[in-house]
């Protein structure tokens, strides 16, 4: 991959500019809001419900102008976009349940198109879109995916991945229409948040003794590194680029073992072969139907856990001098310590 050099002498959006964060009460959005406030930005944050992210300091949250707004509501979105210098679009639906397919595409594609359109209409000076490595497509041969990799249609791509791919296409369309934008593609995000949602459920499952593991490989990254990179990119002149945010590539077995060890719990002890994974998600579906409890394993998560994809992080390291990724063992130890409390 040809990694370009960037001119860092010309800055982008700097404090005390006003930044609008979509999905401000979500996992990524909440940490971005925190870091923007710490850096001296004026922050407006959208949320669909009056939810307060309990894992962020209350003194920080009180400095945010919270706006109850769904990005599918273009009239409310237009009002929120007024007097905004920059937008950081973190709002997204994350799910691997088939029943959520419609909402995935509505939020991640239509919602992103709405945010892009309003940013163009209001001449927003800077736009950061939080996509996902899922939008680059899954591989199963251990190959390394970088920013030049092209989307590949295959059975490993989940509905979430497809929705993020088409959502990212809306941002590229906006760039073609003059939007000053940068796209970041985080891998699976680890850290302290609500362990009942998104990738944080990995911690809850390990704490509860989920017995299955696979030798599939995926990329993982610290939530604080994701937020740090986003805020740093906001203040640069870099535009029309995408950046993979990935701390390291680990097998799921290594990840779950490390989390279990940090909690002092038993490591997963049942290897989920492709055949057993297929059986396991079906049994989980039956158990969920009989008990009314949310499934711990779906057809899509079982599929992803068997894939073998590595992600290259050199481009962002080259673009942001002094930026580095946190060691994943340190990330997990810190998060488990907070979850355990």
NUKE-391892 format. One record per residue (C-alpha): x, y, z; residue in three letters. Coordinates in pm, 1 decimal, always signed. Layout:
N
<zalum c1="X" c2="Y" c3="Z" rest="ala"/>
...
END
This chain:
341
<zalum c1="+0.0" c2="+0.0" c3="+0.0" rest="unk"/>
<zalum c1="+128.2" c2="+345.6" c3="-92.3" rest="unk"/>
<zalum c1="+94.1" c2="+558.7" c3="+223.1" rest="unk"/>
<zalum c1="+87.5" c2="+932.5" c3="+144.5" rest="unk"/>
<zalum c1="+261.0" c2="+1203.9" c3="+340.5" rest="unk"/>
<zalum c1="+38.9" c2="+1466.4" c3="+501.4" rest="unk"/>
<zalum c1="+99.0" c2="+1837.8" c3="+546.7" rest="unk"/>
<zalum c1="+31.3" c2="+1899.1" c3="+916.3" rest="unk"/>
<zalum c1="+110.5" c2="+2271.7" c3="+910.7" rest="unk"/>
<zalum c1="-243.9" c2="+2367.3" c3="+808.2" rest="unk"/>
<zalum c1="-502.5" c2="+2285.0" c3="+1073.6" rest="unk"/>
<zalum c1="-865.5" c2="+2190.5" c3="+1040.7" rest="unk"/>
<zalum c1="-1128.2" c2="+2254.3" c3="+1307.5" rest="unk"/>
<zalum c1="-979.2" c2="+2361.9" c3="+1640.2" rest="unk"/>
<zalum c1="-1125.5" c2="+2476.5" c3="+1976.2" rest="unk"/>
<zalum c1="-1351.5" c2="+2653.1" c3="+2056.8" rest="unk"/>
<zalum c1="-1534.5" c2="+2555.6" c3="+1736.2" rest="unk"/>
<zalum c1="-1880.8" c2="+2400.1" c3="+1768.1" rest="unk"/>
<zalum c1="-1896.2" c2="+2028.0" c3="+1692.5" rest="unk"/>
<zalum c1="-2214.1" c2="+1826.2" c3="+1647.0" rest="unk"/>
<zalum c1="-2181.1" c2="+1459.0" c3="+1747.3" rest="unk"/>
<zalum c1="-2451.3" c2="+1224.1" c3="+1623.7" rest="unk"/>
<zalum c1="-2509.6" c2="+923.7" c3="+1847.2" rest="unk"/>
<zalum c1="-2357.2" c2="+1116.3" c3="+2135.5" rest="unk"/>
<zalum c1="-2497.6" c2="+880.6" c3="+2400.3" rest="unk"/>
<zalum c1="-2365.5" c2="+570.2" c3="+2221.7" rest="unk"/>
<zalum c1="-2042.0" c2="+386.7" c3="+2300.1" rest="unk"/>
<zalum c1="-1815.2" c2="+566.2" c3="+2050.3" rest="unk"/>
<zalum c1="-2009.0" c2="+893.1" c3="+2061.2" rest="unk"/>
<zalum c1="-1987.9" c2="+924.7" c3="+2439.7" rest="unk"/>
<zalum c1="-1609.0" c2="+894.4" c3="+2441.4" rest="unk"/>
<zalum c1="-1581.0" c2="+1138.3" c3="+2150.3" rest="unk"/>
<zalum c1="-1800.5" c2="+1387.3" c3="+2339.4" rest="unk"/>
<zalum c1="-1578.1" c2="+1346.2" c3="+2644.3" rest="unk"/>
<zalum c1="-1256.7" c2="+1409.3" c3="+2451.7" rest="unk"/>
<zalum c1="-1398.5" c2="+1706.1" c3="+2261.4" rest="unk"/>
<zalum c1="-1500.4" c2="+1873.7" c3="+2589.4" rest="unk"/>
<zalum c1="-1158.0" c2="+1802.9" c3="+2736.2" rest="unk"/>
<zalum c1="-996.5" c2="+1971.4" c3="+2435.0" rest="unk"/>
<zalum c1="-1211.6" c2="+2282.9" c3="+2467.5" rest="unk"/>
<zalum c1="-1466.4" c2="+2237.0" c3="+2187.7" rest="unk"/>
<zalum c1="-1828.0" c2="+2348.4" c3="+2217.1" rest="unk"/>
<zalum c1="-2028.3" c2="+2026.0" c3="+2184.5" rest="unk"/>
<zalum c1="-2380.8" c2="+1954.4" c3="+2067.2" rest="unk"/>
<zalum c1="-2476.6" c2="+1587.0" c3="+2084.3" rest="unk"/>
<zalum c1="-2771.2" c2="+1404.5" c3="+1934.0" rest="unk"/>
<zalum c1="-2943.5" c2="+1118.2" c3="+2108.9" rest="unk"/>
<zalum c1="-3267.0" c2="+933.0" c3="+2033.8" rest="unk"/>
<zalum c1="-3364.6" c2="+890.6" c3="+2398.4" rest="unk"/>
<zalum c1="-3283.0" c2="+1076.2" c3="+2718.5" rest="unk"/>
<zalum c1="-3001.6" c2="+831.8" c3="+2791.1" rest="unk"/>
<zalum c1="-2698.5" c2="+929.7" c3="+2996.4" rest="unk"/>
<zalum c1="-2380.7" c2="+724.0" c3="+2932.1" rest="unk"/>
<zalum c1="-2300.4" c2="+626.0" c3="+3291.6" rest="unk"/>
<zalum c1="-1938.8" c2="+540.6" c3="+3203.9" rest="unk"/>
<zalum c1="-1853.1" c2="+906.1" c3="+3127.7" rest="unk"/>
<zalum c1="-1785.4" c2="+1159.4" c3="+3405.4" rest="unk"/>
<zalum c1="-2101.6" c2="+1351.4" c3="+3492.5" rest="unk"/>
<zalum c1="-1912.3" c2="+1681.6" c3="+3505.9" rest="unk"/>
<zalum c1="-1822.0" c2="+1632.2" c3="+3139.3" rest="unk"/>
<zalum c1="-2176.0" c2="+1544.6" c3="+3035.6" rest="unk"/>
<zalum c1="-2318.0" c2="+1857.8" c3="+3198.7" rest="unk"/>
<zalum c1="-2116.1" c2="+2069.6" c3="+2954.4" rest="unk"/>
<zalum c1="-2286.1" c2="+1912.4" c3="+2652.5" rest="unk"/>
<zalum c1="-2586.8" c2="+2058.8" c3="+2473.0" rest="unk"/>
<zalum c1="-2795.6" c2="+1741.4" c3="+2441.6" rest="unk"/>
<zalum c1="-3049.6" c2="+1734.4" c3="+2158.5" rest="unk"/>
<zalum c1="-3313.0" c2="+1460.1" c3="+2141.0" rest="unk"/>
<zalum c1="-3311.5" c2="+1386.4" c3="+1769.7" rest="unk"/>
<zalum c1="-3335.0" c2="+1081.1" c3="+1546.1" rest="unk"/>
<zalum c1="-3118.9" c2="+1111.5" c3="+1233.4" rest="unk"/>
<zalum c1="-3415.0" c2="+976.7" c3="+1034.4" rest="unk"/>
<zalum c1="-3606.3" c2="+1295.2" c3="+1127.6" rest="unk"/>
<zalum c1="-3473.4" c2="+1539.7" c3="+869.3" rest="unk"/>
<zalum c1="-3657.0" c2="+1839.4" c3="+1013.4" rest="unk"/>
<zalum c1="-3513.2" c2="+1792.0" c3="+1363.6" rest="unk"/>
<zalum c1="-3174.2" c2="+1716.6" c3="+1209.5" rest="unk"/>
<zalum c1="-3180.7" c2="+2037.1" c3="+1006.6" rest="unk"/>
<zalum c1="-3251.7" c2="+2241.1" c3="+1321.1" rest="unk"/>
<zalum c1="-2969.1" c2="+2066.8" c3="+1509.5" rest="unk"/>
<zalum c1="-2723.6" c2="+2133.6" c3="+1224.6" rest="unk"/>
<zalum c1="-2754.9" c2="+2512.6" c3="+1248.4" rest="unk"/>
<zalum c1="-2446.5" c2="+2704.7" c3="+1366.8" rest="unk"/>
<zalum c1="-2226.6" c2="+2396.5" c3="+1344.1" rest="unk"/>
<zalum c1="-1861.8" c2="+2403.2" c3="+1237.7" rest="unk"/>
<zalum c1="-1802.6" c2="+2030.0" c3="+1223.1" rest="unk"/>
<zalum c1="-1992.6" c2="+1702.2" c3="+1244.3" rest="unk"/>
<zalum c1="-1868.0" c2="+1374.2" c3="+1386.9" rest="unk"/>
<zalum c1="-2113.5" c2="+1109.4" c3="+1271.9" rest="unk"/>
<zalum c1="-2101.2" c2="+817.2" c3="+1515.8" rest="unk"/>
<zalum c1="-2472.0" c2="+727.2" c3="+1519.2" rest="unk"/>
<zalum c1="-2523.6" c2="+369.9" c3="+1398.0" rest="unk"/>
<zalum c1="-2720.1" c2="+56.9" c3="+1463.5" rest="unk"/>
<zalum c1="-2503.6" c2="-241.1" c3="+1560.8" rest="unk"/>
<zalum c1="-2676.0" c2="-577.1" c3="+1553.8" rest="unk"/>
<zalum c1="-2622.7" c2="-928.6" c3="+1424.8" rest="unk"/>
<zalum c1="-2984.9" c2="-1033.5" c3="+1463.9" rest="unk"/>
<zalum c1="-3181.8" c2="-1098.7" c3="+1145.5" rest="unk"/>
<zalum c1="-3488.5" c2="-925.0" c3="+1289.8" rest="unk"/>
<zalum c1="-3294.4" c2="-595.7" c3="+1303.0" rest="unk"/>
<zalum c1="-3209.9" c2="-591.5" c3="+931.8" rest="unk"/>
<zalum c1="-3459.6" c2="-319.3" c3="+841.3" rest="unk"/>
<zalum c1="-3347.3" c2="-90.9" c3="+1124.0" rest="unk"/>
<zalum c1="-2981.5" c2="-149.5" c3="+1032.3" rest="unk"/>
<zalum c1="-3033.5" c2="-21.7" c3="+679.1" rest="unk"/>
<zalum c1="-3263.5" c2="+261.5" c3="+785.7" rest="unk"/>
<zalum c1="-3016.9" c2="+399.1" c3="+1042.0" rest="unk"/>
<zalum c1="-2683.2" c2="+316.4" c3="+882.0" rest="unk"/>
<zalum c1="-2768.8" c2="+404.0" c3="+522.4" rest="unk"/>
<zalum c1="-3069.6" c2="+636.6" c3="+512.9" rest="unk"/>
<zalum c1="-2968.0" c2="+807.8" c3="+837.6" rest="unk"/>
<zalum c1="-2613.8" c2="+863.4" c3="+713.7" rest="unk"/>
<zalum c1="-2746.8" c2="+1006.1" c3="+386.8" rest="unk"/>
<zalum c1="-2957.9" c2="+1252.4" c3="+587.1" rest="unk"/>
<zalum c1="-2659.8" c2="+1366.9" c3="+796.4" rest="unk"/>
<zalum c1="-2442.4" c2="+1407.5" c3="+486.0" rest="unk"/>
<zalum c1="-2711.3" c2="+1604.1" c3="+304.0" rest="unk"/>
<zalum c1="-2770.0" c2="+1840.1" c3="+596.0" rest="unk"/>
<zalum c1="-2397.2" c2="+1894.1" c3="+641.8" rest="unk"/>
<zalum c1="-2370.5" c2="+1992.7" c3="+274.6" rest="unk"/>
<zalum c1="-2676.2" c2="+2216.7" c3="+296.3" rest="unk"/>
<zalum c1="-2539.0" c2="+2400.5" c3="+601.5" rest="unk"/>
<zalum c1="-2182.9" c2="+2428.0" c3="+460.5" rest="unk"/>
<zalum c1="-2031.4" c2="+2238.9" c3="+753.5" rest="unk"/>
<zalum c1="-1654.8" c2="+2288.5" c3="+737.6" rest="unk"/>
<zalum c1="-1548.8" c2="+1940.8" c3="+854.9" rest="unk"/>
<zalum c1="-1709.6" c2="+1596.4" c3="+864.3" rest="unk"/>
<zalum c1="-1575.5" c2="+1282.5" c3="+1032.5" rest="unk"/>
<zalum c1="-1765.2" c2="+962.1" c3="+958.9" rest="unk"/>
<zalum c1="-1727.1" c2="+662.8" c3="+1187.9" rest="unk"/>
<zalum c1="-1763.6" c2="+361.8" c3="+963.0" rest="unk"/>
<zalum c1="-1627.2" c2="+13.2" c3="+1040.1" rest="unk"/>
<zalum c1="-1375.9" c2="-234.9" c3="+903.8" rest="unk"/>
<zalum c1="-1688.7" c2="-438.2" c3="+830.6" rest="unk"/>
<zalum c1="-1746.8" c2="-202.5" c3="+535.3" rest="unk"/>
<zalum c1="-1422.1" c2="-335.1" c3="+382.7" rest="unk"/>
<zalum c1="-1561.0" c2="-688.9" c3="+375.0" rest="unk"/>
<zalum c1="-1455.7" c2="-1005.2" c3="+555.8" rest="unk"/>
<zalum c1="-1187.9" c2="-1246.4" c3="+437.1" rest="unk"/>
<zalum c1="-1127.2" c2="-1604.7" c3="+540.5" rest="unk"/>
<zalum c1="-774.6" c2="-1665.1" c3="+419.3" rest="unk"/>
<zalum c1="-570.3" c2="-1466.3" c3="+671.0" rest="unk"/>
<zalum c1="-500.1" c2="-1191.7" c3="+418.3" rest="unk"/>
<zalum c1="-430.8" c2="-837.9" c3="+537.2" rest="unk"/>
<zalum c1="-696.5" c2="-575.7" c3="+471.3" rest="unk"/>
<zalum c1="-590.2" c2="-212.1" c3="+428.7" rest="unk"/>
<zalum c1="-755.5" c2="+110.4" c3="+313.8" rest="unk"/>
<zalum c1="-706.9" c2="+16.5" c3="-51.8" rest="unk"/>
<zalum c1="-895.9" c2="-310.6" c3="-13.8" rest="unk"/>
<zalum c1="-1217.5" c2="-334.5" c3="-211.9" rest="unk"/>
<zalum c1="-1553.5" c2="-460.4" c3="-89.9" rest="unk"/>
<zalum c1="-1607.5" c2="-824.6" c3="-178.5" rest="unk"/>
<zalum c1="-1946.7" c2="-987.9" c3="-187.3" rest="unk"/>
<zalum c1="-1928.2" c2="-1312.0" c3="+8.6" rest="unk"/>
<zalum c1="-2114.7" c2="-1519.3" c3="+264.9" rest="unk"/>
<zalum c1="-1902.4" c2="-1382.3" c3="+550.4" rest="unk"/>
<zalum c1="-2052.1" c2="-1033.5" c3="+518.2" rest="unk"/>
<zalum c1="-2323.2" c2="-969.4" c3="+775.0" rest="unk"/>
<zalum c1="-2625.4" c2="-741.9" c3="+734.7" rest="unk"/>
<zalum c1="-2442.0" c2="-497.3" c3="+960.9" rest="unk"/>
<zalum c1="-2139.6" c2="-502.9" c3="+727.5" rest="unk"/>
<zalum c1="-2352.5" c2="-445.2" c3="+418.9" rest="unk"/>
<zalum c1="-2535.3" c2="-156.2" c3="+585.4" rest="unk"/>
<zalum c1="-2207.1" c2="+8.4" c3="+688.7" rest="unk"/>
<zalum c1="-2070.0" c2="-36.4" c3="+336.5" rest="unk"/>
<zalum c1="-2366.8" c2="+140.1" c3="+178.5" rest="unk"/>
<zalum c1="-2361.9" c2="+403.6" c3="+453.0" rest="unk"/>
<zalum c1="-1998.0" c2="+476.6" c3="+373.7" rest="unk"/>
<zalum c1="-2090.9" c2="+510.0" c3="+6.3" rest="unk"/>
<zalum c1="-2319.1" c2="+798.1" c3="+105.2" rest="unk"/>
<zalum c1="-2020.6" c2="+976.4" c3="+259.2" rest="unk"/>
<zalum c1="-1808.6" c2="+921.9" c3="-51.7" rest="unk"/>
<zalum c1="-2099.4" c2="+1062.9" c3="-250.6" rest="unk"/>
<zalum c1="-2095.6" c2="+1366.6" c3="-20.1" rest="unk"/>
<zalum c1="-1720.8" c2="+1404.7" c3="-73.0" rest="unk"/>
<zalum c1="-1780.5" c2="+1408.4" c3="-449.6" rest="unk"/>
<zalum c1="-2029.6" c2="+1690.9" c3="-389.9" rest="unk"/>
<zalum c1="-1775.0" c2="+1897.0" c3="-194.9" rest="unk"/>
<zalum c1="-1798.1" c2="+1767.0" c3="+162.3" rest="unk"/>
<zalum c1="-1470.0" c2="+1806.1" c3="+352.6" rest="unk"/>
<zalum c1="-1476.3" c2="+1461.5" c3="+508.4" rest="unk"/>
<zalum c1="-1262.0" c2="+1185.4" c3="+652.9" rest="unk"/>
<zalum c1="-1374.4" c2="+829.7" c3="+720.4" rest="unk"/>
<zalum c1="-1245.6" c2="+610.7" c3="+1003.1" rest="unk"/>
<zalum c1="-1291.3" c2="+234.0" c3="+1004.0" rest="unk"/>
<zalum c1="-1252.0" c2="+92.9" c3="+1356.2" rest="unk"/>
<zalum c1="-1215.8" c2="-279.7" c3="+1405.7" rest="unk"/>
<zalum c1="-1401.3" c2="-448.3" c3="+1694.9" rest="unk"/>
<zalum c1="-1395.7" c2="-192.7" c3="+1976.3" rest="unk"/>
<zalum c1="-1300.6" c2="-292.4" c3="+2331.9" rest="unk"/>
<zalum c1="-1336.8" c2="-91.3" c3="+2651.1" rest="unk"/>
<zalum c1="-1563.9" c2="+5.2" c3="+2936.3" rest="unk"/>
<zalum c1="-1924.0" c2="+84.3" c3="+2849.4" rest="unk"/>
<zalum c1="-2263.1" c2="-82.3" c3="+2865.3" rest="unk"/>
<zalum c1="-2183.6" c2="-452.2" c3="+2849.0" rest="unk"/>
<zalum c1="-2538.1" c2="-531.5" c3="+2741.5" rest="unk"/>
<zalum c1="-2476.5" c2="-384.2" c3="+2396.7" rest="unk"/>
<zalum c1="-2246.7" c2="-406.5" c3="+2095.2" rest="unk"/>
<zalum c1="-1895.3" c2="-547.9" c3="+2132.7" rest="unk"/>
<zalum c1="-1903.6" c2="-487.2" c3="+2508.4" rest="unk"/>
<zalum c1="-2111.9" c2="-804.4" c3="+2532.9" rest="unk"/>
<zalum c1="-1785.2" c2="-995.8" c3="+2484.9" rest="unk"/>
<zalum c1="-1694.9" c2="-897.1" c3="+2840.8" rest="unk"/>
<zalum c1="-2033.4" c2="-997.7" c3="+2979.1" rest="unk"/>
<zalum c1="-2024.9" c2="-1334.9" c3="+2805.1" rest="unk"/>
<zalum c1="-1675.1" c2="-1408.6" c3="+2935.4" rest="unk"/>
<zalum c1="-1775.0" c2="-1302.6" c3="+3287.7" rest="unk"/>
<zalum c1="-2075.7" c2="-1535.7" c3="+3272.2" rest="unk"/>
<zalum c1="-1862.1" c2="-1828.9" c3="+3162.6" rest="unk"/>
<zalum c1="-1957.4" c2="-1857.1" c3="+2796.1" rest="unk"/>
<zalum c1="-1786.7" c2="-2190.2" c3="+2710.9" rest="unk"/>
<zalum c1="-1731.4" c2="-2165.8" c3="+2334.5" rest="unk"/>
<zalum c1="-1424.9" c2="-2039.7" c3="+2148.5" rest="unk"/>
<zalum c1="-1302.9" c2="-2035.0" c3="+1790.1" rest="unk"/>
<zalum c1="-962.4" c2="-1987.5" c3="+1633.0" rest="unk"/>
<zalum c1="-1094.6" c2="-1723.3" c3="+1396.4" rest="unk"/>
<zalum c1="-889.8" c2="-1402.3" c3="+1377.2" rest="unk"/>
<zalum c1="-1015.3" c2="-1044.3" c3="+1386.2" rest="unk"/>
<zalum c1="-892.2" c2="-693.5" c3="+1459.5" rest="unk"/>
<zalum c1="-954.8" c2="-523.9" c3="+1795.6" rest="unk"/>
<zalum c1="-901.2" c2="-167.6" c3="+1916.6" rest="unk"/>
<zalum c1="-930.5" c2="+33.3" c3="+2239.5" rest="unk"/>
<zalum c1="-1230.4" c2="+269.4" c3="+2255.0" rest="unk"/>
<zalum c1="-1009.7" c2="+550.0" c3="+2386.7" rest="unk"/>
<zalum c1="-774.0" c2="+510.9" c3="+2090.3" rest="unk"/>
<zalum c1="-1069.3" c2="+536.3" c3="+1851.1" rest="unk"/>
<zalum c1="-1189.9" c2="+857.6" c3="+2013.7" rest="unk"/>
<zalum c1="-839.0" c2="+1001.9" c3="+2033.8" rest="unk"/>
<zalum c1="-775.9" c2="+940.5" c3="+1663.9" rest="unk"/>
<zalum c1="-1108.5" c2="+1098.4" c3="+1566.3" rest="unk"/>
<zalum c1="-1046.1" c2="+1416.3" c3="+1765.7" rest="unk"/>
<zalum c1="-691.4" c2="+1441.5" c3="+1629.5" rest="unk"/>
<zalum c1="-813.2" c2="+1400.6" c3="+1271.6" rest="unk"/>
<zalum c1="-1070.5" c2="+1675.0" c3="+1327.3" rest="unk"/>
<zalum c1="-789.6" c2="+1925.1" c3="+1380.2" rest="unk"/>
<zalum c1="-596.8" c2="+1829.1" c3="+1064.5" rest="unk"/>
<zalum c1="-636.5" c2="+1935.9" c3="+703.0" rest="unk"/>
<zalum c1="-660.3" c2="+1574.0" c3="+584.2" rest="unk"/>
<zalum c1="-963.9" c2="+1515.6" c3="+364.1" rest="unk"/>
<zalum c1="-1113.7" c2="+1256.3" c3="+128.5" rest="unk"/>
<zalum c1="-929.9" c2="+972.9" c3="+303.2" rest="unk"/>
<zalum c1="-1023.6" c2="+666.8" c3="+507.7" rest="unk"/>
<zalum c1="-825.0" c2="+526.1" c3="+800.1" rest="unk"/>
<zalum c1="-838.5" c2="+182.7" c3="+958.9" rest="unk"/>
<zalum c1="-826.5" c2="+204.0" c3="+1339.8" rest="unk"/>
<zalum c1="-696.2" c2="-128.9" c3="+1464.1" rest="unk"/>
<zalum c1="-482.1" c2="-199.8" c3="+1768.2" rest="unk"/>
<zalum c1="-391.6" c2="-560.1" c3="+1691.5" rest="unk"/>
<zalum c1="-511.1" c2="-879.0" c3="+1524.2" rest="unk"/>
<zalum c1="-596.3" c2="-1157.5" c3="+1768.8" rest="unk"/>
<zalum c1="-772.7" c2="-1489.8" c3="+1756.6" rest="unk"/>
<zalum c1="-1106.4" c2="-1496.2" c3="+1937.3" rest="unk"/>
<zalum c1="-963.9" c2="-1767.1" c3="+2158.5" rest="unk"/>
<zalum c1="-680.1" c2="-1541.3" c3="+2272.2" rest="unk"/>
<zalum c1="-920.6" c2="-1254.4" c3="+2329.3" rest="unk"/>
<zalum c1="-1168.8" c2="-1455.8" c3="+2535.3" rest="unk"/>
<zalum c1="-890.4" c2="-1623.3" c3="+2733.2" rest="unk"/>
<zalum c1="-740.0" c2="-1284.1" c3="+2819.2" rest="unk"/>
<zalum c1="-1078.4" c2="-1145.0" c3="+2929.1" rest="unk"/>
<zalum c1="-1155.9" c2="-1456.6" c3="+3135.2" rest="unk"/>
<zalum c1="-813.1" c2="-1438.6" c3="+3301.9" rest="unk"/>
<zalum c1="-865.1" c2="-1071.8" c3="+3387.1" rest="unk"/>
<zalum c1="-1198.7" c2="-1155.0" c3="+3552.6" rest="unk"/>
<zalum c1="-1055.1" c2="-1461.1" c3="+3726.8" rest="unk"/>
<zalum c1="-1303.6" c2="-1679.0" c3="+3540.1" rest="unk"/>
<zalum c1="-1271.2" c2="-2012.0" c3="+3364.3" rest="unk"/>
<zalum c1="-1142.7" c2="-1988.7" c3="+3011.4" rest="unk"/>
<zalum c1="-1369.1" c2="-2104.5" c3="+2726.7" rest="unk"/>
<zalum c1="-1315.4" c2="-2478.7" c3="+2689.3" rest="unk"/>
<zalum c1="-1531.4" c2="-2591.5" c3="+2398.5" rest="unk"/>
<zalum c1="-1390.3" c2="-2541.6" c3="+2049.9" rest="unk"/>
<zalum c1="-1664.4" c2="-2432.6" c3="+1811.4" rest="unk"/>
<zalum c1="-1583.3" c2="-2591.9" c3="+1476.9" rest="unk"/>
<zalum c1="-1787.8" c2="-2465.9" c3="+1181.1" rest="unk"/>
<zalum c1="-2024.2" c2="-2762.0" c3="+1226.9" rest="unk"/>
<zalum c1="-2057.8" c2="-2709.3" c3="+1602.7" rest="unk"/>
<zalum c1="-2100.7" c2="-2333.1" c3="+1552.2" rest="unk"/>
<zalum c1="-2387.3" c2="-2404.9" c3="+1317.0" rest="unk"/>
<zalum c1="-2545.0" c2="-2628.2" c3="+1579.7" rest="unk"/>
<zalum c1="-2468.8" c2="-2386.8" c3="+1866.0" rest="unk"/>
<zalum c1="-2645.2" c2="-2083.3" c3="+1717.5" rest="unk"/>
<zalum c1="-2950.1" c2="-2294.7" c3="+1642.4" rest="unk"/>
<zalum c1="-2960.2" c2="-2423.5" c3="+1999.8" rest="unk"/>
<zalum c1="-2919.0" c2="-2066.2" c3="+2125.1" rest="unk"/>
<zalum c1="-3215.0" c2="-1961.0" c3="+1913.1" rest="unk"/>
<zalum c1="-3428.6" c2="-2234.8" c3="+2063.9" rest="unk"/>
<zalum c1="-3314.1" c2="-2148.4" c3="+2417.5" rest="unk"/>
<zalum c1="-3395.8" c2="-1783.2" c3="+2359.7" rest="unk"/>
<zalum c1="-3741.8" c2="-1871.5" c3="+2229.5" rest="unk"/>
<zalum c1="-3816.0" c2="-2091.5" c3="+2532.2" rest="unk"/>
<zalum c1="-3671.7" c2="-1859.2" c3="+2799.2" rest="unk"/>
<zalum c1="-3735.2" c2="-1517.4" c3="+2646.1" rest="unk"/>
<zalum c1="-3369.3" c2="-1427.8" c3="+2707.0" rest="unk"/>
<zalum c1="-3152.7" c2="-1262.1" c3="+2444.2" rest="unk"/>
<zalum c1="-2937.2" c2="-1501.1" c3="+2243.7" rest="unk"/>
<zalum c1="-2564.9" c2="-1506.2" c3="+2317.5" rest="unk"/>
<zalum c1="-2479.3" c2="-1641.3" c3="+1973.4" rest="unk"/>
<zalum c1="-2647.4" c2="-1571.1" c3="+1639.7" rest="unk"/>
<zalum c1="-2598.1" c2="-1714.5" c3="+1292.1" rest="unk"/>
<zalum c1="-2405.7" c2="-1401.3" c3="+1194.5" rest="unk"/>
<zalum c1="-2178.8" c2="-1383.6" c3="+1500.6" rest="unk"/>
<zalum c1="-2098.5" c2="-1753.9" c3="+1458.8" rest="unk"/>
<zalum c1="-2005.7" c2="-1683.7" c3="+1096.4" rest="unk"/>
<zalum c1="-1783.8" c2="-1389.0" c3="+1185.4" rest="unk"/>
<zalum c1="-1608.8" c2="-1581.0" c3="+1463.7" rest="unk"/>
<zalum c1="-1494.1" c2="-1841.2" c3="+1211.7" rest="unk"/>
<zalum c1="-1343.6" c2="-1588.4" c3="+969.6" rest="unk"/>
<zalum c1="-974.1" c2="-1507.1" c3="+954.8" rest="unk"/>
<zalum c1="-912.0" c2="-1140.7" c3="+871.9" rest="unk"/>
<zalum c1="-617.5" c2="-916.8" c3="+961.0" rest="unk"/>
<zalum c1="-619.6" c2="-537.0" c3="+941.9" rest="unk"/>
<zalum c1="-328.7" c2="-302.9" c3="+865.5" rest="unk"/>
<zalum c1="-301.7" c2="+10.5" c3="+1085.4" rest="unk"/>
<zalum c1="+3.3" c2="+178.6" c3="+931.4" rest="unk"/>
<zalum c1="-180.0" c2="+455.2" c3="+746.8" rest="unk"/>
<zalum c1="-324.5" c2="+623.3" c3="+1059.4" rest="unk"/>
<zalum c1="+6.9" c2="+589.4" c3="+1242.7" rest="unk"/>
<zalum c1="+175.5" c2="+770.6" c3="+954.7" rest="unk"/>
<zalum c1="-94.3" c2="+1039.5" c3="+938.6" rest="unk"/>
<zalum c1="-90.2" c2="+1129.8" c3="+1310.4" rest="unk"/>
<zalum c1="+263.6" c2="+1178.6" c3="+1445.2" rest="unk"/>
<zalum c1="+283.9" c2="+1074.8" c3="+1809.1" rest="unk"/>
<zalum c1="-32.8" c2="+867.3" c3="+1796.5" rest="unk"/>
<zalum c1="-9.0" c2="+502.3" c3="+1899.1" rest="unk"/>
<zalum c1="-242.6" c2="+217.3" c3="+1988.6" rest="unk"/>
<zalum c1="-284.1" c2="+81.7" c3="+2339.6" rest="unk"/>
<zalum c1="-164.2" c2="-271.0" c3="+2407.9" rest="unk"/>
<zalum c1="-475.3" c2="-493.0" c3="+2406.1" rest="unk"/>
<zalum c1="-377.5" c2="-670.2" c3="+2728.4" rest="unk"/>
<zalum c1="-374.7" c2="-328.6" c3="+2898.0" rest="unk"/>
<zalum c1="-710.4" c2="-237.2" c3="+2741.7" rest="unk"/>
<zalum c1="-871.4" c2="-558.5" c3="+2864.4" rest="unk"/>
<zalum c1="-723.2" c2="-539.2" c3="+3212.8" rest="unk"/>
<zalum c1="-846.0" c2="-181.0" c3="+3256.6" rest="unk"/>
<zalum c1="-1195.1" c2="-257.5" c3="+3123.2" rest="unk"/>
<zalum c1="-1237.3" c2="-574.3" c3="+3330.1" rest="unk"/>
<zalum c1="-1135.5" c2="-386.8" c3="+3642.4" rest="unk"/>
<zalum c1="-1413.5" c2="-134.4" c3="+3582.7" rest="unk"/>
<zalum c1="-1673.0" c2="-394.6" c3="+3482.8" rest="unk"/>
<zalum c1="-1597.6" c2="-600.0" c3="+3793.6" rest="unk"/>
<zalum c1="-1696.3" c2="-305.1" c3="+4013.1" rest="unk"/>
END
